[in-house]
Amino acid sequence: MRIFVAGLGTETNTFAPFPTAERGFHETEYFAAGTHPDTPTFAGAPLIAARRLAAAGNHEVVEGLCTFAEPSGITTRQAYESLRDEILDQLRAAMPVDVVAFSMHGAMVADGYDDCEGDLLARAREITGPGVALGAELDLHCHFTTTMIEAADALVAYKEYPHVDIMERAEELMDLLTATARGDIRPVMTLADTGILDMIHTTREPARGLVDRLSAMEGKDGVLSVSLGHGFPWGDVADLGTRVLVVTDDHPEKGKELALSIATEVTALRGTMDSGSLTIDEAYDRALGADARPIVMADKSDNAGGGAPGDSTWMLRRALEREITSVAIGPLWDPIAVGTCLDAGLGATLDLRIGGKMCPLSGEPVDMRVTVTGICHDAHQPFGPALSPLGNCVAVSGAGVDIVLNTLRTQAYAPELFRNVGIEPTERKIVIVKSTQHFHAEFAPIAADIVHVGAPGVVAPDFEKLEFQKIMRPKWPFDEGEPEIRLIVG
């Protein structure tokens, strides 16, 4: 069996203050055809799954471009079309193939393309024709669209947030597509809309139990796969919302029944599946009142993984104003400050202007007298089995606060982002991470408590206050009344 695999994705915050250009893909994950490493990445998990199939059986893998950009604003038309066309040209050159598998995000928006994934899948289908098994792995913060479903045979979204199951879902996708190509199954997809848009954290109840129930449904009564698309709340597109996708083995009525049943359950749980958030002062008060350490605080509003700049100073400034010590903060994106510290050198003491550079929601820059206490060039932090780049990092210390400054905009995944520059997070009273939920997998084991903070920021949790123009209404929490649960496909 001949399998073509490629990856193209980013998560687009249409309210972010800067665009996603081709440089963002090259800086984050960019693997030309045949150069992807043996470890999974956001852009390449289906490729790794295909390689494993080829190693175990009679399969040939044709590798295309695999690339992913750190979430930010709308992707430029030039960047999207250039990367898309490179992948489509590679697919044309690979024909004939039996399977086409993509790694995508599901919430990528470009200038002129509100549904990049649907566009790429539809163009790929034009090349392959109807006889090739075509599908994609998606992030659960996707916008499921009819265009995606009409073009593909199977779509599979992550189930876990943080995304600790990327590789498992990639293997699930490859199993479905190869079985389709052999004629063993005939996938039929059904999509239901819940009528809501909700933040869902799967590490806590009731979402934890919901995900477990969805997983238990698969492999029974003709149900092949069940995906809950949470939706990305900061993406203003028509298909924004929390949606349920059910893939059955030629059981469309079963798919409709199950999709509507799950959608009804999800709608009934609205407003209960998020972690909630405290104000900055409430969070500091809670941390200072605790005996154990460290208290991990998630600055969820400045999460680069949701398209925020990662340079906000609200929490740093308040810690200094309240003279709170034994605090570590990171990563704070400030290439200018990093360059200044690298010039000054390890051990240097200097006056430094930190953060607050990208937009009003970043806050004002903070001026501090600091000492450069750590330097790490080309730093990385683990994200599951992969390594995520941080760029060059420096640690600066002043007034009892340690700050990790970095040059590649990204969120906090693991304690290594601090340890790279000599900061041991377990020795601090308070550890502030710029992340919404992905930090949880690696920081929860060392945390005495985890506090989610709703500071000002580009991805602040009160997304219903944003000025949306394109989303279909009515929809909870924007509108009053009982949400409308309906079938979209099926």
C-alpha positions in Angstrom: 0.0 0.0 0.0 1.4 3.4 -1.0 0.8 6.2 1.6 1.3 9.9 1.2 1.6 11.9 4.4 2.1 15.7 5.0 1.4 18.3 7.6 0.3 22.0 7.6 -1.2 23.8 10.5 -1.5 26.6 13.0 -4.2 27.8 15.4 -5.4 31.2 14.3 -6.5 33.8 16.8 -8.3 36.3 14.5 -8.1 38.9 17.3 -4.3 38.6 17.7 -2.3 41.8 17.0 0.2 40.3 14.4 -0.1 38.0 11.4 1.3 34.5 10.9 3.8 34.6 8.1 6.0 31.9 6.6 8.8 32.8 9.0 6.6 31.5 11.8 6.4 28.1 10.3 10.2 27.9 9.8 10.9 29.0 13.4 8.4 26.6 15.0 8.3 23.3 13.0 9.5 23.0 9.4 10.5 19.7 8.0 11.1 19.5 4.3 10.0 16.2 2.6 12.1 13.4 4.0 13.7 15.4 6.8 11.2 14.8 9.7 12.9 13.3 12.8 11.9 10.0 14.3 10.1 11.7 17.2 6.5 12.9 16.8 5.7 16.6 16.4 2.5 18.6 16.0 3.0 18.5 12.2 4.3 15.0 11.8 2.5 12.5 14.1 0.6 10.8 11.2 4.0 10.5 9.4 5.5 8.7 12.3 2.5 6.4 12.4 2.9 5.7 8.7 6.6 4.9 9.1 5.7 2.4 11.8 3.2 0.7 9.6 5.7 0.6 6.8 8.3 -1.0 9.1 5.8 -3.6 10.2 4.2 -4.5 6.9 4.0 -4.2 3.1 3.6 -0.4 2.9 5.5 2.4 1.1 5.5 5.9 2.6 5.9 9.0 0.5 6.8 11.9 2.8 5.7 15.5 2.1 6.3 18.8 3.9 5.4 18.8 7.6 5.2 22.3 9.1 3.4 24.0 12.0 3.5 27.6 13.2 3.1 28.9 16.7 -0.5 30.2 17.0 -0.9 33.9 16.3 -3.0 36.1 14.0 -4.4 35.5 10.5 -2.0 33.7 8.2 -0.9 35.7 5.2 -2.2 34.6 1.9 1.3 34.2 0.5 2.4 31.9 3.3 -0.7 29.7 3.2 -0.9 29.3 -0.6 2.9 28.7 -0.9 2.9 26.0 1.7 -0.4 24.5 0.5 0.8 24.4 -3.1 4.1 22.8 -2.2 2.2 19.9 -0.5 -0.2 19.5 -3.4 2.6 19.4 -5.9 4.3 16.7 -3.8 1.0 14.8 -3.8 0.7 15.0 -7.6 4.2 13.7 -7.9 3.5 10.8 -5.6 0.4 9.6 -7.5 -0.8 6.9 -7.7 -1.3 6.4 -3.9 -3.8 4.4 -1.8 -3.9 6.6 1.3 -3.4 10.3 1.9 -3.1 11.4 5.6 -2.6 15.0 6.8 -1.7 16.5 10.1 -3.7 19.7 10.5 -5.0 21.9 13.3 -8.5 22.5 12.3 -8.6 26.2 13.2 -6.2 27.7 10.7 -7.5 30.9 9.0 -5.6 32.7 6.2 -6.3 35.9 4.3 -9.1 34.8 2.0 -9.5 31.4 3.5 -11.6 31.0 6.7 -11.3 27.2 6.4 -7.8 26.3 5.4 -8.2 22.7 6.3 -11.3 22.3 4.2 -9.6 24.0 1.3 -6.5 21.7 1.4 -8.6 18.6 1.8 -10.9 19.5 -1.1 -7.9 20.3 -3.4 -6.2 17.0 -2.4 -9.4 15.2 -3.3 -9.5 16.8 -6.7 -6.0 15.3 -7.3 -6.7 11.8 -5.9 -10.2 11.2 -7.1 -12.8 9.2 -5.1 -10.9 5.9 -4.8 -8.2 7.0 -2.4 -8.6 6.9 1.4 -8.1 10.6 2.5 -8.2 11.9 6.1 -6.6 14.1 8.7 -5.6 14.3 12.4 -6.9 17.5 14.0 -6.5 19.4 17.2 -9.6 19.2 19.4 -9.8 23.1 19.3 -10.8 22.7 15.7 -13.7 24.2 13.7 -15.3 21.1 12.1 -16.8 22.1 8.7 -18.9 20.5 6.1 -16.1 21.1 3.5 -13.7 19.0 5.5 -16.2 16.2 5.9 -17.3 16.2 2.3 -13.7 15.9 1.1 -12.4 13.3 3.6 -13.1 9.7 4.4 -12.2 10.1 8.1 -11.2 12.8 10.5 -9.8 12.2 14.0 -9.3 14.8 16.7 -7.3 14.6 19.9 -9.3 13.7 22.9 -7.1 15.1 25.6 -6.3 18.6 26.7 -3.4 18.9 27.4 -2.8 17.0 24.1 -1.0 13.9 25.5 -2.7 11.6 22.9 -1.4 13.1 19.7 0.5 9.9 18.7 -2.4 7.6 19.7 -4.8 9.6 17.5 -2.4 9.5 14.6 -2.2 5.8 14.8 -6.0 5.6 15.0 -6.3 7.7 11.8 -3.8 5.5 9.9 -5.7 2.4 11.0 -8.9 3.8 9.7 -7.5 5.0 6.4 -5.6 1.8 5.6 -8.7 -0.3 6.5 -10.7 1.9 4.2 -8.1 1.5 1.4 -8.3 -2.3 1.8 -12.1 -2.2 1.7 -12.5 -3.6 5.2 -14.6 -0.6 6.4 -16.7 2.1 4.8 -16.5 5.2 7.0 -19.5 7.5 7.2 -19.1 10.7 9.2 -21.9 12.5 11.1 -21.5 16.0 12.6 -23.7 17.5 15.3 -23.6 21.0 16.7 -24.2 21.5 20.4 -25.3 25.1 20.1 -22.6 26.2 22.5 -18.9 27.3 22.6 -17.2 26.1 25.8 -13.7 25.7 27.2 -13.2 22.1 28.2 -10.4 20.9 30.4 -10.2 17.1 30.3 -8.0 16.7 33.4 -10.9 17.4 35.7 -14.5 16.3 36.1 -17.0 16.3 34.5 -15.0 16.5 31.2 -12.7 13.6 32.3 -15.6 11.2 32.6 -17.1 12.5 29.3 -13.8 11.7 27.4 -13.6 8.3 29.0 -17.2 7.6 27.8 -16.5 8.7 24.3 -13.4 6.4 24.2 -15.5 3.5 25.4 -18.0 3.8 22.6 -15.4 3.2 19.9 -15.0 -0.3 18.4 -18.6 -1.2 19.3 -21.9 -1.4 17.4 -20.2 -0.2 14.2 -18.8 3.0 15.8 -15.2 3.5 14.5 -14.3 6.9 16.1 -15.8 9.7 18.2 -14.3 13.2 18.3 -15.4 16.2 20.3 -14.3 19.4 18.6 -14.2 22.0 21.4 -13.8 24.9 19.0 -11.2 27.7 19.3 -13.0 30.6 21.1 -10.7 33.3 19.6 -11.3 32.4 16.0 -14.1 34.4 14.4 -15.4 32.1 11.7 -18.9 30.9 10.8 -18.3 27.3 12.0 -17.1 28.3 15.5 -18.6 26.2 18.2 -18.4 22.9 20.1 -19.3 20.0 17.8 -19.4 16.2 17.8 -18.1 14.1 15.0 -19.0 10.4 14.9 -17.4 8.0 12.3 -19.3 4.7 11.8 -18.7 1.7 9.5 -21.6 2.4 7.1 -24.1 3.0 10.0 -25.4 6.5 9.2 -28.5 6.1 11.4 -26.4 5.0 14.3 -24.1 7.9 13.7 -26.9 10.4 13.8 -28.4 8.9 17.0 -25.0 8.9 18.8 -23.9 12.3 17.6 -27.1 14.0 18.8 -27.0 12.1 22.1 -23.4 13.2 22.8 -24.2 16.7 21.8 -27.1 16.8 24.2 -24.9 15.6 27.0 -22.2 18.2 26.2 -24.7 21.0 26.1 -26.1 20.0 29.5 -22.6 20.3 30.9 -22.0 23.8 29.6 -20.2 26.1 31.9 -18.9 23.3 34.2 -16.0 21.9 32.3 -13.5 24.8 32.5 -11.0 25.3 35.3 -12.3 28.8 36.1 -10.0 31.6 37.0 -9.1 34.0 39.8 -8.0 37.6 39.6 -4.3 38.4 39.9 -4.7 39.5 43.6 -6.9 36.5 44.4 -4.3 34.2 43.0 -1.5 35.7 44.9 -3.5 35.7 48.1 -4.2 32.0 47.7 -0.6 31.2 47.0 0.7 33.3 50.0 -1.8 31.6 52.3 -0.5 28.1 51.4 2.1 26.3 53.4 3.4 24.0 50.6 5.3 24.9 47.5 5.4 25.5 44.6 2.1 27.0 43.8 1.8 26.9 40.0 -0.1 29.8 38.5 -1.3 29.7 34.9 -1.3 33.1 33.2 -3.9 31.7 30.7 -4.7 35.1 29.1 -1.1 35.5 27.7 -0.8 31.9 26.3 1.2 32.0 23.1 -0.4 28.7 22.3 -3.7 30.6 21.8 -2.2 33.4 19.8 -1.2 35.8 22.6 2.1 37.6 22.4 3.5 36.0 25.6 5.0 39.3 26.7 2.4 40.6 29.2 3.6 42.2 32.4 0.4 42.2 34.5 1.4 39.5 36.9 5.1 40.5 37.1 4.2 44.1 37.9 1.8 43.1 40.6 4.3 40.8 42.3 6.8 43.7 42.4 4.2 46.1 43.7 3.2 43.7 46.5 6.9 42.8 47.1 6.2 39.1 46.7 9.4 37.1 46.6 10.4 33.5 45.7 8.6 33.9 42.3 9.6 32.4 39.0 7.9 33.5 35.7 8.3 32.1 32.2 8.5 32.1 29.4 8.3 35.9 28.7 8.9 36.6 25.1 11.3 39.5 24.7 14.0 39.1 22.0 15.2 42.6 22.6 15.8 42.0 26.3 17.4 38.6 25.6 19.8 40.2 23.2 20.7 42.9 25.7 21.4 40.3 28.4 23.5 38.1 26.1 25.6 41.2 25.3 26.0 42.0 29.0 26.9 38.4 29.8 26.4 35.9 32.6 26.6 37.6 36.1 26.1 41.1 34.7 23.8 43.5 36.6 21.9 46.0 34.5 18.8 48.1 34.2 16.4 46.2 31.8 13.1 47.1 30.3 11.0 43.9 30.2 7.9 42.9 28.2 4.9 45.0 27.3 5.9 45.6 23.7 3.2 44.1 21.4 -0.2 45.6 22.2 -2.1 47.4 25.0 -3.2 44.0 26.4 0.5 43.2 27.0 0.5 45.9 29.7 3.3 48.5 30.2 6.9 47.5 30.1 8.5 46.9 33.5 11.8 48.5 34.3 13.9 46.5 36.7 17.5 46.3 37.9 18.4 42.7 37.3 21.3 40.2 37.3 21.7 37.8 34.5 21.8 34.4 36.3 21.4 32.0 33.4 22.0 31.6 29.7 20.9 28.8 27.3 21.4 29.1 23.6 18.9 27.1 21.4 16.9 25.9 24.3 14.1 23.4 24.2 11.5 22.0 26.5 9.7 18.6 26.2 6.2 18.4 24.9 5.2 14.8 25.2 7.7 12.7 23.3 8.9 15.7 21.2 11.0 18.8 22.0 9.6 22.3 21.5 12.0 25.1 20.8 12.3 28.1 23.0 15.1 29.9 21.1 17.8 31.6 23.1 16.9 32.0 26.8 18.2 34.0 29.7 17.3 34.1 33.3 17.2 37.4 35.1 16.7 38.0 38.8 15.7 41.1 40.7 13.6 42.0 43.8 13.1 38.3 44.6 11.6 37.4 41.2 13.3 35.2 38.6 12.2 35.6 34.9 12.9 33.4 31.9 13.1 35.6 28.8 13.2 33.9 25.4 13.4 34.7 21.7 10.9 32.2 20.2 7.3 32.9 21.2 5.8 29.8 22.8 4.0 28.6 25.9 5.1 26.8 29.0 5.1 23.0 28.6 7.5 21.6 31.2 9.8 22.6 34.1 12.8 22.4 31.8 12.1 25.9 30.5 13.2 27.0 34.0 15.9 24.4 34.6 17.6 25.2 31.2 18.7 28.5 32.8 19.4 27.3 36.3 16.1 27.9 38.0 14.7 25.0 40.0 10.9 25.5 40.1 10.4 23.3 43.2 12.5 25.7 45.2 10.2 28.6 44.5 7.1 29.5 46.4 5.2 30.7 43.2 5.8 29.5 39.7 3.9 31.5 37.0 3.6 29.8 33.6 2.3 31.4 30.5 0.0 28.7 29.4 -3.7 27.7 29.6 -3.6 24.0 30.0 -0.7 22.3 28.3 1.6 23.0 31.3 -0.6 20.7 33.4 0.9 17.4 32.2 4.5 18.2 33.4 3.9 20.8 36.1 1.1 19.0 38.0 3.4 16.3 39.4 5.6 19.0 41.1 2.8 21.4 42.1 1.4 21.7 45.6 -1.6 23.6 44.0 -2.5 24.9 40.5 -4.3 28.2 40.2 -5.7 29.5 36.9 -5.5 33.3 36.6 -7.7 35.5 34.4 -5.3 38.5 34.0 -5.8 40.9 31.0 -4.6 39.4 27.7 -5.2 38.5 24.1 -6.7 35.1 25.1 -8.5 36.2 28.3 -11.2 33.7 29.3 -14.1 36.1 28.9 -14.1 35.6 25.1 -17.8 36.3 24.9 -17.0 40.0 25.2 -15.0 40.0 21.9 -16.6 41.6 18.9 -17.4 38.6 16.7 -18.6 39.2 13.2 -18.9 35.8 11.5 -20.1 33.2 14.0 -23.5 31.7 13.5 -26.0 32.8 16.2 -27.7 32.1 18.5 -25.0 30.4 20.5 -24.3 30.0 24.2 -22.7 32.0 26.0 -23.3 34.9 23.7 -27.1 34.5 23.6 -29.9 33.7 26.1 -32.2 30.8 25.7 -31.8 27.0 25.3 -29.0 26.1 22.8 -30.1 24.5 19.6 -28.7 21.0 19.1 -28.8 20.1 15.4 -27.3 17.8 12.8 -24.9 19.5 10.3 -23.8 16.5 8.3 -25.7 13.2 8.4 
